[in-house]
Amino acid sequence: MFFGSLLFIVASQAEGAPAWPIRSVDRAADGTLFGVSQRALYRSRDGAASWERLAEGENLGEVYVAADGGHALVIAHRGARLWEGAETLWPVPLARAEPWIVTVWARAGKLWLASALEDPEDEETRDLLYTRDAPMISPGLHTLVLASLDEGRSWREIAAHGGALVRAGELGADGVLRLCFSDGTLRGGGIDANDGELVDGALQLLSAPLQHLGSDEASWLLFPDARTGWVGGQRFFGGADVARTSDGGRTWTELDAPADEWIEAFRLGGGACVRVAGLWHPGARVELWRAGEFHELRRFEGEVHDARADAGGGLLVRSKDGEVWRLSADGGAWQRIGTIPVPK
């Protein structure tokens, strides 16, 4: 999803102007692009040919823009910031204590859903967050589930879960928020679109007890319908991990997957479900869910470097040679957006 802090793209202004590394890009419904570097928020109205500097910040990593482009939520290393047209990024209150990790999992019109891991109080838990070879399970981990009814301007807590952090999440077409936690559980519940609250008032355990989901590095979760779902990620040792459910998430079956086939999956604004398979390898493909299976929609000759669902509900895909393409929100048409070079 322009994979957050994992990727860096170069944005230039006029010829001969300095270049700034941009970590994350989003696209408003009218085509305006927003991007963040580590220290600033930028905007482009000409398909990434030039960028204007909007506001400065520290340790910025991800940007989520409102559909009309009027404001943007910028995720920082510790917390989130809001841009509303001025040359300032304002802190956004998200948790009772300063949040450590913030992730937006779903955008459905003005309703946005996110999670925030509160700042751990003990050093042992803090050290755990910097490791990659240990399960992210600790009594010191406290995760909040958050909802916004104004496209990220303001947030309120709707649930909490102790002992683990959220690895992957999505809001299904059935209105159910599903979250895959690092303790291997699938939890969630129906969301009232009017007030953003959980219908049952709290997170429910949706998976069978003791069934560990998502391996070491779960990164995506997708339910094309209420009963059929997929979860996937990349094991720290052992390659890709993919599992499928046919009973709404209670039980799961692990599937064979090529060790190096990194997959990301997305729900588009028009309801289409797509996944990008083979990221970072030649022959990567975009697949569309229909008639109970994923079917190849487009194959790229070169490598696909990154992908994300944008504010207009479409899919942005950038190849290693810098070409950016957009799949429409209904999954029916492709449009070439422009070129954003991928730096070494």
N, C-alpha and C positions, 0 to 999 in steps of 0.2 A: 504494500500500500504506500508505494514509494517508501516502503519498509521503515518508516520512522527514522531513527538515528542510524540505521544501517547504511543509508546511502547518501551520497553527496553529488549534487549536480552543479554545474557552473553557470552563472547568470552574468551577462555582461550588459553594460549600458551602451553608451555611444562608442564608436570606433576609437580605439586607443585608451578607453577608460579602464579602470581596474576591474578585476573579476572577483566575485564573492562566491564562496561555496554555499550552495543552498541545500539544506537537508531534506526538506519535505515540500511538496507542491500540492495544492488543491485548485479546483476550477469551479467558479461560480456558474450559475445557469446561463448567463449571457456570454460566457467564454473567457471572462477575465481570470487570469492566473494569479494566485498568491503563493509566495514561497518564503521559507525562513532559512537563514543561515544560523550559525551558532549565536550571533549577536544582533540580528536585525530581521524585520519583516519587510518583504518586498511585494510589489504588484506589477504585473505586466498586462497591458491591454492590446498587445500586438503579437500574440502567439509566441512569447518568450524571446522575441528579437531584442527587446530592451526591458529594463526593470527600473522602477522607481523605489527608493528607500522610504518606507512609511514610518517606522518606529524602531527604536533600539531596545535591546534587552540583554539578558545573560543566560547562557546555557539553554538556548532554545532548541527544540528538537522536532516538533510536529505542528502542522497548522490545519485547522478545520474552519472553513469559511461558511458563512450563512449563504443560503441559496441566491439571494439578491446581491451578494458581495458587500453589503453595508457594514458588516462587522466580522471579526474573525477571532476564534479561540486558538491561542498558541500554547502548546504544552511545553513546559520547561522541565529541567532536570528535577526540580523540586516545586511542583505545583503547576498552575496555569495562569496565563495572562490574557487580557481582553483588549482588542483593538476596536475602536468605534469611530475612527475617522481622524482623530487627533494624532499628534506625534508622540503618543504615549501608550505603553502596554500596562494596563492596570491589573494588579493582583486580583484573582478570582477566589473567593472563599469556597473551599471544597470539602474540608474535613475539620473535625474538632481540633486535631493537631496538624502540624505541617505535613502535607502528603509527600511521600517519597516517590511513588510511581503513579502516574495518571494515564488512563487509556480510554479513549472514546470507542465504544463498541458498536453503536448503532445510531443512525440518523434517519428518522422517518418524519419528514416535514419539519415542524417546529419542535418535535419531541426528539431529544438526544438522550442517550443512555451511556453511562461511563462507570468506571471503577477507580478507586483511589486507595492505594496502600499507605496507611498512616506511618509516619516516621517511627521506626522501632526504637524503643527506649533502651534496649540492652545491646552491648557491643557484639555479642555472639550472633544475634539475629542480623545486625547490620553487616557483619562479615559474611554471613550466608548469602546476602544479596549480591555479593561480588564474585561468587563462585559459579561454576558451570557444571560441576561434576557431583553435586549433592542435591537431593530432593529439596524443593522449597517448602518445607514443612517445619513450623516452629510455633510454639505458644506465643512468641513475640510478634507474629505477623497478624495484623488486623486490617481487613479489607472492607471498605464501604462501597455500596452500590448506590449510584447517584442518578438523578433524573433532572433534565432541564426542559422547560416548556417554551423557551424563547431562543432556541438555537444556540445554546451555550453561554448566554449572558449571565444567567443565575442558575444555581444548582441547589438541590436538597437531597438529603440522605433518605433512601427508601428501604435499605436493608444493610445488614452487616454479616460478615463471616470471619471467624477467628481461626488462626492456625495455618492459613494458606493464602496465596495470591491468585488472581485470575490469570489464566493462561490464554484463553480464547473465549469469545462470546459472540452472540448474534441475537437479533430480534426477528423471529420468524413471521411468515405471512399470517400465521394463526394468532399473532399478538402475544406469543410466549417469548420471554427473555430467557435464554439459556446461557449459562456460564460454566466453563470447564475450569476447575480449580487445580492448583498444583498438588493438592492432596488426592487427586485422581477421581474426584466426584463431579458429577454434573448436577448443577442446582439452578433453580430459577422459578418462574411462574408467570402467569398472565399479567400483562400490563394494561391498566386502564388508560387509554389514549387521552382522556380528558384531563386527568390530574397527574398522570405519570406514575401512579402508585401501583404496587403489587396488589393484585386482586385478593389474594389470600393473606396479605399483610406481612408476609415474610418469605424468605427463600425456602423452597421445598427441595428435598432430595429427589432428583429425577432418575438417577441411575441406581442399579442394584448395589447393595453394600459390598465393599471390599473389591469392586471392579475398578482397577486403575485405568484411567483414560488419559490419552494425550501424550504418553511417553514423557521424556525429560523436557522437551521443548515444544509442547503443543502451541500452535500458532494460528489455527483456523478451525472454525466450527460452522457448519451449514446444515440447515434442515429445509430442503425443498418443499416438504409437506410435513404435516403433524407427526407422522410415524417414521418417515425416512430421514435419516441424518448421517452426517459424516463428521469425523474429527481427524485432524492430522497435524503432523509436526515433524521434527527432525531429532532423532535420538542423539545424545551427546556421543555415544559410541554405538555404531550400528546402522546409520543411515535413516531413510524415511520411515515414517510410521503413519499408517492410515487404518481407520476402523469405521465400520458401518453399522447402523442400527435400523431395524425394521419395526420396532415396537415403541417408538417415541423416545428412545434414549435409555430405556431401562437396562437392556442387554446389548452387548456389542460384539462384533466379529472382526478380528484383525484380518487385514487383506495384504496380499503380497504387493510390494511396490519396489521399483528399482531403487537401490540404495542412494543414488545421487539425484533422484527426481523430486526436487523441492516443489511443493504445491502451495498455492494460496487460493482461497475461495471467497466469493463476494455475492451479496444480494443487491441487485440493481434497483433503481428507483421505480421501474415499471413492473417489478415483481420477478424478473428473470433471475435465475441463479446460474452463475458461471464460475469456473475455476481455471486458473492458469497453471499448467503443468509443465515441468521441465525448466523452471526458471534457472537462469545463469548457464544454460547449455544450449547448443545449436538445436534447432528444430522444436523449440518450445511452442506450445499450442494453447489456444483458448478453447474451452469446451463449454457447451450450453446444456443445461439439464432440460430434457424433454422426454416424455413417454417412459419415465422411470429409470433413465440412464443418462450419463454425460456423453454428448456427441461432439466430435471435433467441429469447431466453427471456423477457426483460422489457425494456420501453422506459419510460424515465422522462420525464415531461412536461417537467420543469425540467432544470436542469444537475446532473450528477453531479460532485461536488467531489473525491472521493477514494475509494479502494477498497484492500482488503488481504485476504490470507488469514490467518485468526486461528489461535490455538493449538488450537482444537477442530476445525480442518480446514474450517471454513466460510468464506464470503466476506462481508466487511463492506463495505457500500456506503453512502456518506453523500451526500445531495443538498445543493445549495446552500442550501436552506431549513432545513437542520439535521437532517432525518429520517435516522435510521440504520436500515438494513435488513440482514438476514442471510440468505444463501442456505445451505441445509444442505449438509453435507459430500458428500452424494451428488448434489447439484444438483437435488433434487426439490421443495423447499419453501422458502417465504420466511417470515420472521418479523420483525416490527417490534421493534427493540431499544429505541429511545427517541429523544430529541432532543438533539443536541449542536450548539449554534449555531456557525455559521461567521462569524468576525469580519470586519470590513472590512479 
